[in-house]
């Protein structure tokens, strides 16, 4: 199995879209659990790392504080 590489403040695309319509999330906390924040509506979700790696599709880019 290929290990997915992701870091804090990465923008990730999940397999299923959020009910608000956005499919991109920012990683805002990492540890045994990972907290992600929807870029569409700012809703945040905490999930175990194993579940996150299963539901994550790909890393889109890195979040910059200056540009947003």
mmCIF file of the N, C-alpha and C atoms, coordinates in Angstrom:
data_MODEL
# 
_entry.id   MODEL 
# 
loop_
_atom_site.group_PDB 
_atom_site.id 
_atom_site.type_symbol 
_atom_site.label_atom_id 
_atom_site.label_alt_id 
_atom_site.label_comp_id 
_atom_site.label_asym_id 
_atom_site.label_entity_id 
_atom_site.label_seq_id 
_atom_site.pdbx_PDB_ins_code 
_atom_site.Cartn_x 
_atom_site.Cartn_y 
_atom_site.Cartn_z 
_atom_site.occupancy 
_atom_site.B_iso_or_equiv 
_atom_site.pdbx_formal_charge 
_atom_site.auth_seq_id 
_atom_site.auth_comp_id 
_atom_site.auth_asym_id 
_atom_site.auth_atom_id 
_atom_site.pdbx_PDB_model_num 
ATOM 1   N N  . UNK A 1 1  ? 0.835   -1.196 0.000  1.00 0.00 ? 1  UNK A N  1 
ATOM 2   C CA . UNK A 1 1  ? 0.000   0.000  0.000  1.00 0.00 ? 1  UNK A CA 1 
ATOM 3   C C  . UNK A 1 1  ? 0.873   1.252  0.000  1.00 0.00 ? 1  UNK A C  1 
ATOM 4   N N  . UNK A 1 2  ? 0.504   2.209  -0.802 1.00 0.00 ? 2  UNK A N  1 
ATOM 5   C CA . UNK A 1 2  ? 1.256   3.457  -0.901 1.00 0.00 ? 2  UNK A CA 1 
ATOM 6   C C  . UNK A 1 2  ? 0.846   4.396  0.234  1.00 0.00 ? 2  UNK A C  1 
ATOM 7   N N  . UNK A 1 3  ? 1.841   4.951  0.941  1.00 0.00 ? 3  UNK A N  1 
ATOM 8   C CA . UNK A 1 3  ? 1.555   5.900  2.010  1.00 0.00 ? 3  UNK A CA 1 
ATOM 9   C C  . UNK A 1 3  ? 1.294   7.278  1.430  1.00 0.00 ? 3  UNK A C  1 
ATOM 10  N N  . UNK A 1 4  ? 0.187   7.879  1.825  1.00 0.00 ? 4  UNK A N  1 
ATOM 11  C CA . UNK A 1 4  ? -0.146  9.218  1.337  1.00 0.00 ? 4  UNK A CA 1 
ATOM 12  C C  . UNK A 1 4  ? 0.612   10.245 2.157  1.00 0.00 ? 4  UNK A C  1 
ATOM 13  N N  . UNK A 1 5  ? 1.233   11.196 1.491  1.00 0.00 ? 5  UNK A N  1 
ATOM 14  C CA . UNK A 1 5  ? 2.027   12.226 2.152  1.00 0.00 ? 5  UNK A CA 1 
ATOM 15  C C  . UNK A 1 5  ? 1.203   13.508 2.269  1.00 0.00 ? 5  UNK A C  1 
ATOM 16  N N  . UNK A 1 6  ? 1.089   14.034 3.471  1.00 0.00 ? 6  UNK A N  1 
ATOM 17  C CA . UNK A 1 6  ? 0.397   15.295 3.694  1.00 0.00 ? 6  UNK A CA 1 
ATOM 18  C C  . UNK A 1 6  ? 0.996   15.958 4.919  1.00 0.00 ? 6  UNK A C  1 
ATOM 19  N N  . UNK A 1 7  ? 0.881   17.286 4.966  1.00 0.00 ? 7  UNK A N  1 
ATOM 20  C CA . UNK A 1 7  ? 1.448   18.082 6.050  1.00 0.00 ? 7  UNK A CA 1 
ATOM 21  C C  . UNK A 1 7  ? 0.401   19.054 6.572  1.00 0.00 ? 7  UNK A C  1 
ATOM 22  N N  . UNK A 1 8  ? 0.737   19.720 7.665  1.00 0.00 ? 8  UNK A N  1 
ATOM 23  C CA . UNK A 1 8  ? -0.120  20.749 8.234  1.00 0.00 ? 8  UNK A CA 1 
ATOM 24  C C  . UNK A 1 8  ? -0.300  21.877 7.213  1.00 0.00 ? 8  UNK A C  1 
ATOM 25  N N  . UNK A 1 9  ? -1.508  22.395 7.111  1.00 0.00 ? 9  UNK A N  1 
ATOM 26  C CA . UNK A 1 9  ? -1.887  23.473 6.186  1.00 0.00 ? 9  UNK A CA 1 
ATOM 27  C C  . UNK A 1 9  ? -1.914  23.062 4.722  1.00 0.00 ? 9  UNK A C  1 
ATOM 28  N N  . UNK A 1 10 ? -1.868  21.776 4.418  1.00 0.00 ? 10 UNK A N  1 
ATOM 29  C CA . UNK A 1 10 ? -2.057  21.332 3.038  1.00 0.00 ? 10 UNK A CA 1 
ATOM 30  C C  . UNK A 1 10 ? -3.535  21.416 2.686  1.00 0.00 ? 10 UNK A C  1 
ATOM 31  N N  . UNK A 1 11 ? -3.826  21.692 1.421  1.00 0.00 ? 11 UNK A N  1 
ATOM 32  C CA . UNK A 1 11 ? -5.187  21.663 0.905  1.00 0.00 ? 11 UNK A CA 1 
ATOM 33  C C  . UNK A 1 11 ? -5.369  20.278 0.292  1.00 0.00 ? 11 UNK A C  1 
ATOM 34  N N  . UNK A 1 12 ? -6.374  19.542 0.769  1.00 0.00 ? 12 UNK A N  1 
ATOM 35  C CA . UNK A 1 12 ? -6.607  18.180 0.278  1.00 0.00 ? 12 UNK A CA 1 
ATOM 36  C C  . UNK A 1 12 ? -7.986  18.083 -0.346 1.00 0.00 ? 12 UNK A C  1 
ATOM 37  N N  . UNK A 1 13 ? -8.107  17.170 -1.294 1.00 0.00 ? 13 UNK A N  1 
ATOM 38  C CA . UNK A 1 13 ? -9.387  16.866 -1.912 1.00 0.00 ? 13 UNK A CA 1 
ATOM 39  C C  . UNK A 1 13 ? -9.860  15.536 -1.345 1.00 0.00 ? 13 UNK A C  1 
ATOM 40  N N  . UNK A 1 14 ? -11.103 15.523 -0.855 1.00 0.00 ? 14 UNK A N  1 
ATOM 41  C CA . UNK A 1 14 ? -11.672 14.309 -0.290 1.00 0.00 ? 14 UNK A CA 1 
ATOM 42  C C  . UNK A 1 14 ? -12.459 13.564 -1.373 1.00 0.00 ? 14 UNK A C  1 
ATOM 43  N N  . UNK A 1 15 ? -12.718 12.278 -1.154 1.00 0.00 ? 15 UNK A N  1 
ATOM 44  C CA . UNK A 1 15 ? -13.431 11.469 -2.145 1.00 0.00 ? 15 UNK A CA 1 
ATOM 45  C C  . UNK A 1 15 ? -14.869 11.927 -2.325 1.00 0.00 ? 15 UNK A C  1 
ATOM 46  N N  . UNK A 1 16 ? -15.532 12.331 -1.216 1.00 0.00 ? 16 UNK A N  1 
ATOM 47  C CA . UNK A 1 16 ? -16.918 12.790 -1.299 1.00 0.00 ? 16 UNK A CA 1 
ATOM 48  C C  . UNK A 1 16 ? -16.969 14.290 -0.998 1.00 0.00 ? 16 UNK A C  1 
ATOM 49  N N  . UNK A 1 17 ? -17.798 15.027 -1.735 1.00 0.00 ? 17 UNK A N  1 
ATOM 50  C CA . UNK A 1 17 ? -17.906 16.470 -1.462 1.00 0.00 ? 17 UNK A CA 1 
ATOM 51  C C  . UNK A 1 17 ? -18.670 16.748 -0.171 1.00 0.00 ? 17 UNK A C  1 
ATOM 52  N N  . UNK A 1 18 ? -18.414 17.896 0.422  1.00 0.00 ? 18 UNK A N  1 
ATOM 53  C CA . UNK A 1 18 ? -19.129 18.357 1.609  1.00 0.00 ? 18 UNK A CA 1 
ATOM 54  C C  . UNK A 1 18 ? -20.530 18.800 1.166  1.00 0.00 ? 18 UNK A C  1 
ATOM 55  N N  . UNK A 1 19 ? -21.528 18.735 2.039  1.00 0.00 ? 19 UNK A N  1 
ATOM 56  C CA . UNK A 1 19 ? -22.880 19.165 1.646  1.00 0.00 ? 19 UNK A CA 1 
ATOM 57  C C  . UNK A 1 19 ? -22.952 20.604 1.119  1.00 0.00 ? 19 UNK A C  1 
ATOM 58  N N  . UNK A 1 20 ? -21.997 21.469 1.487  1.00 0.00 ? 20 UNK A N  1 
ATOM 59  C CA . UNK A 1 20 ? -22.000 22.850 0.983  1.00 0.00 ? 20 UNK A CA 1 
ATOM 60  C C  . UNK A 1 20 ? -21.582 22.904 -0.486 1.00 0.00 ? 20 UNK A C  1 
ATOM 61  N N  . UNK A 1 21 ? -21.041 21.816 -1.019 1.00 0.00 ? 21 UNK A N  1 
ATOM 62  C CA . UNK A 1 21 ? -20.637 21.762 -2.425 1.00 0.00 ? 21 UNK A CA 1 
ATOM 63  C C  . UNK A 1 21 ? -19.143 21.780 -2.651 1.00 0.00 ? 21 UNK A C  1 
ATOM 64  N N  . UNK A 1 22 ? -18.367 22.172 -1.637 1.00 0.00 ? 22 UNK A N  1 
ATOM 65  C CA . UNK A 1 22 ? -16.917 22.228 -1.773 1.00 0.00 ? 22 UNK A CA 1 
ATOM 66  C C  . UNK A 1 22 ? -16.306 20.842 -1.574 1.00 0.00 ? 22 UNK A C  1 
ATOM 67  N N  . UNK A 1 23 ? -15.215 20.592 -2.263 1.00 0.00 ? 23 UNK A N  1 
ATOM 68  C CA . UNK A 1 23 ? -14.533 19.306 -2.144 1.00 0.00 ? 23 UNK A CA 1 
ATOM 69  C C  . UNK A 1 23 ? -13.117 19.485 -1.603 1.00 0.00 ? 23 UNK A C  1 
ATOM 70  N N  . UNK A 1 24 ? -12.750 20.731 -1.243 1.00 0.00 ? 24 UNK A N  1 
ATOM 71  C CA . UNK A 1 24 ? -11.397 21.011 -0.764 1.00 0.00 ? 24 UNK A CA 1 
ATOM 72  C C  . UNK A 1 24 ? -11.413 21.373 0.717  1.00 0.00 ? 24 UNK A C  1 
ATOM 73  N N  . UNK A 1 25 ? -10.418 20.826 1.429  1.00 0.00 ? 25 UNK A N  1 
ATOM 74  C CA . UNK A 1 25 ? -10.299 21.007 2.868  1.00 0.00 ? 25 UNK A CA 1 
ATOM 75  C C  . UNK A 1 25 ? -8.866  21.378 3.204  1.00 0.00 ? 25 UNK A C  1 
ATOM 76  N N  . UNK A 1 26 ? -8.677  22.113 4.311  1.00 0.00 ? 26 UNK A N  1 
ATOM 77  C CA . UNK A 1 26 ? -7.339  22.464 4.787  1.00 0.00 ? 26 UNK A CA 1 
ATOM 78  C C  . UNK A 1 26 ? -7.079  21.699 6.074  1.00 0.00 ? 26 UNK A C  1 
ATOM 79  N N  . UNK A 1 27 ? -5.889  21.084 6.196  1.00 0.00 ? 27 UNK A N  1 
ATOM 80  C CA . UNK A 1 27 ? -5.510  20.372 7.415  1.00 0.00 ? 27 UNK A CA 1 
ATOM 81  C C  . UNK A 1 27 ? -5.085  21.416 8.447  1.00 0.00 ? 27 UNK A C  1 
ATOM 82  N N  . UNK A 1 28 ? -5.794  21.478 9.581  1.00 0.00 ? 28 UNK A N  1 
ATOM 83  C CA . UNK A 1 28 ? -5.476  22.488 10.592 1.00 0.00 ? 28 UNK A CA 1 
ATOM 84  C C  . UNK A 1 28 ? -4.925  21.881 11.881 1.00 0.00 ? 28 UNK A C  1 
ATOM 85  N N  . UNK A 1 29 ? -4.962  20.551 12.030 1.00 0.00 ? 29 UNK A N  1 
ATOM 86  C CA . UNK A 1 29 ? -4.383  19.899 13.214 1.00 0.00 ? 29 UNK A CA 1 
ATOM 87  C C  . UNK A 1 29 ? -3.982  18.491 12.831 1.00 0.00 ? 29 UNK A C  1 
ATOM 88  N N  . UNK A 1 30 ? -2.785  18.092 13.274 1.00 0.00 ? 30 UNK A N  1 
ATOM 89  C CA . UNK A 1 30 ? -2.321  16.736 12.989 1.00 0.00 ? 30 UNK A CA 1 
ATOM 90  C C  . UNK A 1 30 ? -1.850  16.073 14.256 1.00 0.00 ? 30 UNK A C  1 
ATOM 91  N N  . UNK A 1 31 ? -2.056  14.787 14.342 1.00 0.00 ? 31 UNK A N  1 
ATOM 92  C CA . UNK A 1 31 ? -1.661  13.972 15.482 1.00 0.00 ? 31 UNK A CA 1 
ATOM 93  C C  . UNK A 1 31 ? -2.247  12.595 15.247 1.00 0.00 ? 31 UNK A C  1 
ATOM 94  N N  . UNK A 1 32 ? -2.700  11.940 16.311 1.00 0.00 ? 32 UNK A N  1 
ATOM 95  C CA . UNK A 1 32 ? -3.398  10.666 16.152 1.00 0.00 ? 32 UNK A CA 1 
ATOM 96  C C  . UNK A 1 32 ? -4.719  10.915 15.422 1.00 0.00 ? 32 UNK A C  1 
ATOM 97  N N  . UNK A 1 33 ? -5.310  12.110 15.684 1.00 0.00 ? 33 UNK A N  1 
ATOM 98  C CA . UNK A 1 33 ? -6.507  12.554 14.981 1.00 0.00 ? 33 UNK A CA 1 
ATOM 99  C C  . UNK A 1 33 ? -6.119  13.721 14.086 1.00 0.00 ? 33 UNK A C  1 
ATOM 100 N N  . UNK A 1 34 ? -6.893  13.906 13.026 1.00 0.00 ? 34 UNK A N  1 
ATOM 101 C CA . UNK A 1 34 ? -6.628  15.001 12.096 1.00 0.00 ? 34 UNK A CA 1 
ATOM 102 C C  . UNK A 1 34 ? -7.876  15.865 12.002 1.00 0.00 ? 34 UNK A C  1 
ATOM 103 N N  . UNK A 1 35 ? -7.694  17.189 12.157 1.00 0.00 ? 35 UNK A N  1 
ATOM 104 C CA . UNK A 1 35 ? -8.808  18.122 12.013 1.00 0.00 ? 35 UNK A CA 1 
ATOM 105 C C  . UNK A 1 35 ? -8.650  18.830 10.676 1.00 0.00 ? 35 UNK A C  1 
ATOM 106 N N  . UNK A 1 36 ? -9.731  18.805 9.902  1.00 0.00 ? 36 UNK A N  1 
ATOM 107 C CA . UNK A 1 36 ? -9.737  19.483 8.609  1.00 0.00 ? 36 UNK A CA 1 
ATOM 108 C C  . UNK A 1 36 ? -10.852 20.521 8.602  1.00 0.00 ? 36 UNK A C  1 
ATOM 109 N N  . UNK A 1 37 ? -10.650 21.579 7.807  1.00 0.00 ? 37 UNK A N  1 
ATOM 110 C CA . UNK A 1 37 ? -11.596 22.681 7.733  1.00 0.00 ? 37 UNK A CA 1 
ATOM 111 C C  . UNK A 1 37 ? -12.028 22.868 6.290  1.00 0.00 ? 37 UNK A C  1 
ATOM 112 N N  . UNK A 1 38 ? -13.337 22.899 6.057  1.00 0.00 ? 38 UNK A N  1 
ATOM 113 C CA . UNK A 1 38 ? -13.884 23.071 4.710  1.00 0.00 ? 38 UNK A CA 1 
ATOM 114 C C  . UNK A 1 38 ? -13.556 24.465 4.206  1.00 0.00 ? 38 UNK A C  1 
ATOM 115 N N  . UNK A 1 39 ? -13.061 24.573 2.974  1.00 0.00 ? 39 UNK A N  1 
ATOM 116 C CA . UNK A 1 39 ? -12.739 25.871 2.396  1.00 0.00 ? 39 UNK A CA 1 
ATOM 117 C C  . UNK A 1 39 ? -13.980 26.582 1.858  1.00 0.00 ? 39 UNK A C  1 
ATOM 118 N N  . UNK A 1 40 ? -15.095 25.861 1.763  1.00 0.00 ? 40 UNK A N  1 
ATOM 119 C CA . UNK A 1 40 ? -16.329 26.474 1.280  1.00 0.00 ? 40 UNK A CA 1 
ATOM 120 C C  . UNK A 1 40 ? -17.115 27.155 2.384  1.00 0.00 ? 40 UNK A C  1 
ATOM 121 N N  . UNK A 1 41 ? -17.319 26.462 3.502  1.00 0.00 ? 41 UNK A N  1 
ATOM 122 C CA . UNK A 1 41 ? -18.187 26.996 4.562  1.00 0.00 ? 41 UNK A CA 1 
ATOM 123 C C  . UNK A 1 41 ? -17.492 27.120 5.914  1.00 0.00 ? 41 UNK A C  1 
ATOM 124 N N  . UNK A 1 42 ? -16.219 26.768 6.016  1.00 0.00 ? 42 UNK A N  1 
ATOM 125 C CA . UNK A 1 42 ? -15.408 26.853 7.242  1.00 0.00 ? 42 UNK A CA 1 
ATOM 126 C C  . UNK A 1 42 ? -15.828 25.885 8.341  1.00 0.00 ? 42 UNK A C  1 
ATOM 127 N N  . UNK A 1 43 ? -16.588 24.848 8.005  1.00 0.00 ? 43 UNK A N  1 
ATOM 128 C CA . UNK A 1 43 ? -16.936 23.819 8.976  1.00 0.00 ? 43 UNK A CA 1 
ATOM 129 C C  . UNK A 1 43 ? -15.705 22.943 9.219  1.00 0.00 ? 43 UNK A C  1 
ATOM 130 N N  . UNK A 1 44 ? -15.438 22.575 10.479 1.00 0.00 ? 44 UNK A N  1 
ATOM 131 C CA . UNK A 1 44 ? -14.279 21.725 10.745 1.00 0.00 ? 44 UNK A CA 1 
ATOM 132 C C  . UNK A 1 44 ? -14.727 20.357 11.244 1.00 0.00 ? 44 UNK A C  1 
ATOM 133 N N  . UNK A 1 45 ? -13.944 19.347 10.901 1.00 0.00 ? 45 UNK A N  1 
ATOM 134 C CA . UNK A 1 45 ? -14.240 17.960 11.239 1.00 0.00 ? 45 UNK A CA 1 
ATOM 135 C C  . UNK A 1 45 ? -12.986 17.317 11.822 1.00 0.00 ? 45 UNK A C  1 
ATOM 136 N N  . UNK A 1 46 ? -13.157 16.565 12.908 1.00 0.00 ? 46 UNK A N  1 
ATOM 137 C CA . UNK A 1 46 ? -12.054 15.824 13.522 1.00 0.00 ? 46 UNK A CA 1 
ATOM 138 C C  . UNK A 1 46 ? -12.269 14.344 13.239 1.00 0.00 ? 46 UNK A C  1 
ATOM 139 N N  . UNK A 1 47 ? -11.244 13.679 12.703 1.00 0.00 ? 47 UNK A N  1 
ATOM 140 C CA . UNK A 1 47 ? -11.371 12.248 12.417 1.00 0.00 ? 47 UNK A CA 1 
ATOM 141 C C  . UNK A 1 47 ? -10.047 11.543 12.678 1.00 0.00 ? 47 UNK A C  1 
ATOM 142 N N  . UNK A 1 48 ? -10.116 10.256 12.989 1.00 0.00 ? 48 UNK A N  1 
ATOM 143 C CA . UNK A 1 48 ? -8.876  9.492  13.192 1.00 0.00 ? 48 UNK A CA 1 
ATOM 144 C C  . UNK A 1 48 ? -8.028  9.476  11.924 1.00 0.00 ? 48 UNK A C  1 
ATOM 145 N N  . UNK A 1 49 ? -6.715  9.421  12.108 1.00 0.00 ? 49 UNK A N  1 
ATOM 146 C CA . UNK A 1 49 ? -5.777  9.453  10.973 1.00 0.00 ? 49 UNK A CA 1 
ATOM 147 C C  . UNK A 1 49 ? -6.064  8.342  9.968  1.00 0.00 ? 49 UNK A C  1 
ATOM 148 N N  . UNK A 1 50 ? -6.379  7.167  10.438 1.00 0.00 ? 50 UNK A N  1 
ATOM 149 C CA . UNK A 1 50 ? -6.645  6.023  9.534  1.00 0.00 ? 50 UNK A CA 1 
ATOM 150 C C  . UNK A 1 50 ? -7.857  6.303  8.643  1.00 0.00 ? 50 UNK A C  1 
ATOM 151 N N  . UNK A 1 51 ? -8.914  6.860  9.237  1.00 0.00 ? 51 UNK A N  1 
ATOM 152 C CA . UNK A 1 51 ? -10.118 7.201  8.468  1.00 0.00 ? 51 UNK A CA 1 
ATOM 153 C C  . UNK A 1 51 ? -9.814  8.319  7.460  1.00 0.00 ? 51 UNK A C  1 
ATOM 154 N N  . UNK A 1 52 ? -9.026  9.321  7.883  1.00 0.00 ? 52 UNK A N  1 
ATOM 155 C CA . UNK A 1 52 ? -8.661  10.429 7.000  1.00 0.00 ? 52 UNK A CA 1 
ATOM 156 C C  . UNK A 1 52 ? -7.889  9.930  5.781  1.00 0.00 ? 52 UNK A C  1 
ATOM 157 N N  . UNK A 1 53 ? -6.895  9.068  5.994  1.00 0.00 ? 53 UNK A N  1 
ATOM 158 C CA . UNK A 1 53 ? -6.095  8.587  4.854  1.00 0.00 ? 53 UNK A CA 1 
ATOM 159 C C  . UNK A 1 53 ? -6.944  7.744  3.904  1.00 0.00 ? 53 UNK A C  1 
ATOM 160 N N  . UNK A 1 54 ? -7.967  7.088  4.438  1.00 0.00 ? 54 UNK A N  1 
ATOM 161 C CA . UNK A 1 54 ? -8.857  6.290  3.602  1.00 0.00 ? 54 UNK A CA 1 
ATOM 162 C C  . UNK A 1 54 ? -9.782  7.195  2.768  1.00 0.00 ? 54 UNK A C  1 
ATOM 163 N N  . UNK A 1 55 ? -10.233 8.313  3.351  1.00 0.00 ? 55 UNK A N  1 
ATOM 164 C CA . UNK A 1 55 ? -11.188 9.198  2.677  1.00 0.00 ? 55 UNK A CA 1 
ATOM 165 C C  . UNK A 1 55 ? -10.540 10.274 1.810  1.00 0.00 ? 55 UNK A C  1 
ATOM 166 N N  . UNK A 1 56 ? -9.234  10.510 1.994  1.00 0.00 ? 56 UNK A N  1 
ATOM 167 C CA . UNK A 1 56 ? -8.541  11.537 1.222  1.00 0.00 ? 56 UNK A CA 1 
ATOM 168 C C  . UNK A 1 56 ? -8.242  11.041 -0.186 1.00 0.00 ? 56 UNK A C  1 
ATOM 169 N N  . UNK A 1 57 ? -8.486  11.905 -1.172 1.00 0.00 ? 57 UNK A N  1 
ATOM 170 C CA . UNK A 1 57 ? -8.209  11.554 -2.557 1.00 0.00 ? 57 UNK A CA 1 
ATOM 171 C C  . UNK A 1 57 ? -6.801  11.973 -2.957 1.00 0.00 ? 57 UNK A C  1 
ATOM 172 N N  . UNK A 1 58 ? -6.473  13.277 -2.755 1.00 0.00 ? 58 UNK A N  1 
ATOM 173 C CA . UNK A 1 58 ? -5.144  13.763 -3.138 1.00 0.00 ? 58 UNK A CA 1 
ATOM 174 C C  . UNK A 1 58 ? -4.859  15.100 -2.465 1.00 0.00 ? 58 UNK A C  1 
ATOM 175 N N  . UNK A 1 59 ? -3.582  15.465 -2.446 1.00 0.00 ? 59 UNK A N  1 
ATOM 176 C CA . UNK A 1 59 ? -3.161  16.772 -1.955 1.00 0.00 ? 59 UNK A CA 1 
ATOM 177 C C  . UNK A 1 59 ? -3.182  17.727 -3.137 1.00 0.00 ? 59 UNK A C  1 
ATOM 178 N N  . UNK A 1 60 ? -3.914  18.839 -3.004 1.00 0.00 ? 60 UNK A N  1 
ATOM 179 C CA . UNK A 1 60 ? -4.065  19.804 -4.084 1.00 0.00 ? 60 UNK A CA 1 
ATOM 180 C C  . UNK A 1 60 ? -2.966  20.843 -4.054 1.00 0.00 ? 60 UNK A C  1 
ATOM 181 N N  . UNK A 1 61 ? -2.616  21.324 -2.852 1.00 0.00 ? 61 UNK A N  1 
ATOM 182 C CA . UNK A 1 61 ? -1.600  22.357 -2.722 1.00 0.00 ? 61 UNK A CA 1 
ATOM 183 C C  . UNK A 1 61 ? -1.340  22.676 -1.268 1.00 0.00 ? 61 UNK A C  1 
ATOM 184 N N  . UNK A 1 62 ? -0.726  23.839 -1.018 1.00 0.00 ? 62 UNK A N  1 
ATOM 185 C CA . UNK A 1 62 ? -0.423  24.252 0.348  1.00 0.00 ? 62 UNK A CA 1 
ATOM 186 C C  . UNK A 1 62 ? -1.097  25.592 0.608  1.00 0.00 ? 62 UNK A C  1 
ATOM 187 N N  . UNK A 1 63 ? -1.702  25.748 1.788  1.00 0.00 ? 63 UNK A N  1 
ATOM 188 C CA . UNK A 1 63 ? -2.417  26.964 2.158  1.00 0.00 ? 63 UNK A CA 1 
ATOM 189 C C  . UNK A 1 63 ? -1.441  28.054 2.564  1.00 0.00 ? 63 UNK A C  1 
ATOM 190 N N  . UNK A 1 64 ? -1.599  29.250 2.012  1.00 0.00 ? 64 UNK A N  1 
ATOM 191 C CA . UNK A 1 64 ? -0.774  30.398 2.362  1.00 0.00 ? 64 UNK A CA 1 
ATOM 192 C C  . UNK A 1 64 ? -1.629  31.418 3.093  1.00 0.00 ? 64 UNK A C  1 
ATOM 193 N N  . UNK A 1 65 ? -1.176  31.855 4.263  1.00 0.00 ? 65 UNK A N  1 
ATOM 194 C CA . UNK A 1 65 ? -1.910  32.848 5.055  1.00 0.00 ? 65 UNK A CA 1 
ATOM 195 C C  . UNK A 1 65 ? -1.985  34.189 4.325  1.00 0.00 ? 65 UNK A C  1 
ATOM 196 N N  . UNK A 1 66 ? -0.954  34.565 3.584  1.00 0.00 ? 66 UNK A N  1 
ATOM 197 C CA . UNK A 1 66 ? -0.892  35.867 2.942  1.00 0.00 ? 66 UNK A CA 1 
ATOM 198 C C  . UNK A 1 66 ? -1.916  36.002 1.810  1.00 0.00 ? 66 UNK A C  1 
ATOM 199 N N  . UNK A 1 67 ? -2.148  34.922 1.075  1.00 0.00 ? 67 UNK A N  1 
ATOM 200 C CA . UNK A 1 67 ? -3.015  34.993 -0.106 1.00 0.00 ? 67 UNK A CA 1 
ATOM 201 C C  . UNK A 1 67 ? -4.488  34.910 0.249  1.00 0.00 ? 67 UNK A C  1 
ATOM 202 N N  . UNK A 1 68 ? -4.839  34.492 1.460  1.00 0.00 ? 68 UNK A N  1 
ATOM 203 C CA . UNK A 1 68 ? -6.254  34.348 1.806  1.00 0.00 ? 68 UNK A CA 1 
ATOM 204 C C  . UNK A 1 68 ? -6.677  35.315 2.873  1.00 0.00 ? 68 UNK A C  1 
# 
